[in-house]
């Protein structure tokens, strides 16, 4: 029924209860324009209702919601409208267009069937439809098909554009922290990505710090206490919960910058609003969404350890463009850190995750050599405990046939200074400088060669996979190729990432023992553990019944470069360090 016959319609539709529905997908653009589309839809729907002579009883608005099958969030107001239809509260639904109601055939069928069961009419695009009429049902179904196809075409075009941008190194989504984009002032077109003058140095500080063996939690505290603006762009449910619970005397207040505390303290009304809304049963994520729409200042934003770690290993900071976790274009924008510095940080993060001796679980180790020193009898890591109230290192491995273990033990106050002395002597020796103090260019060249080898081998293997997929290589032949090439690829990757020696060590190499000892005091606990594990092997031997034995008789400190040179089948040969 076309609205051109409005006069005849008014008699049959006058007084019907109308529900107005408006929807708009996610908005990207000028925030001042946000919501304008929804307002226009409602204005037209109200005018249509007046022309039809219906009575508006409710409005249903889904702003920032998709109606396609690719949607990631449900439409709360659409669901509420269905409830009103099923409850017999509506006689007609008025919308701007069919695509505002749905872009998914399954949703169309659900809405259509609900309206048929309850005798509810539709009105969109200047026409009124009776879903119980076969012609109207066909017409609305055809509109639904067209709407769904439009979404599929848009998505296909978008995916092609994303793939092309990835290959060509053009950016996608928001610029990564540390960068900003330059656009043409006249056309608004993207020109290039450049380093942000404020954020890029922060990224570099993070990458170098992690690569130097610092824990992400330590860098997190440094950033927060230093008042470095965090990269958070939006309110989150966690921030809302913390805001509602915030009090002036919280212990965590000591870990953030005074100016941040002042901002929280001044936001009396916002804090009270968060408490009231959560107490009333509103979920934090909805409050966060409202705060974001109102552009409330991000007073609860913080640096957190996972963000520190993520930035430390992000390949975008060496200028690489990625898609789905894979590098699609190198040198897409200026690098903030070099490849060697990036790989150094990656190796440190991997070492903490994979090697039990690298700090074990964060925060677990109390004493310097716990989990690093090895029992000379059973080859098991030595941990720490207390005896007569004094901390000691001890091997608690059970003896044979249930006998008491404890192969070796020694007080930490005796062992730690001795190991430090041996380590400092090794760092100050000319031999160490020869073994470890490589120049940056040499290190980078070796890394690049290993990466190139791994990439070449992987390309060759991919060619074999393609041959197998085309039926030109048998499964047995492919298995033989994999057995030969996969170990080579893995070896090349390990060589490219084998930068486990912290950069701080290079600064210590060649210095005097006194200079090393002074610098040692400024290193973090985690860095000290990382350095000793990377450079030397420490072994604890039984002292026997004799007490007051010289420490060098039951503690051995062996530089790992010596271990590699003298290792034979079975136990490594011990080399005495002068």
Secondary structure as UniProt FT lines:
FT   HELIX           3..5
FT   HELIX           6..13
FT   TURN            14..15
FT   STRAND          17..24
FT   HELIX           31..33
FT   TURN            34..35
FT   HELIX           36..52
FT   STRAND          55..63
FT   TURN            69..70
FT   HELIX           76..86
FT   TURN            87..88
FT   STRAND          92..95
FT   HELIX           98..101
FT   HELIX           105..118
FT   STRAND          121..124
FT   TURN            125..126
FT   STRAND          127..129
FT   TURN            131..132
FT   HELIX           134..168
FT   TURN            177..178
FT   STRAND          179..183
FT   TURN            185..187
FT   STRAND          190..195
FT   TURN            197..198
FT   HELIX           199..211
FT   TURN            212..213
FT   HELIX           216..226
FT   HELIX           237..245
FT   TURN            248..249
FT   HELIX           251..255
FT   HELIX           258..266
FT   HELIX           268..279
FT   TURN            280..281
FT   HELIX           284..293
FT   TURN            294..295
FT   TURN            299..300
FT   HELIX           305..312
FT   HELIX           315..318
FT   STRAND          321..323
FT   TURN            324..325
FT   STRAND          326..329
FT   HELIX           339..354
FT   TURN            356..359
FT   TURN            362..364
FT   TURN            368..372
FT   STRAND          374..375
FT   TURN            376..378
FT   STRAND          383..387
FT   TURN            388..389
FT   STRAND          390..394
FT   HELIX           400..402
FT   STRAND          409..411
FT   HELIX           412..428
FT   HELIX           430..436
FT   HELIX           440..469
FT   TURN            470..471
FT   HELIX           475..496
FT   HELIX           503..508
FT   TURN            509..510
FT   HELIX           513..520
FT   TURN            521..522
FT   HELIX           525..535
FT   STRAND          536..540
FT   HELIX           551..553
FT   STRAND          555..559
FT   HELIX           560..566
//
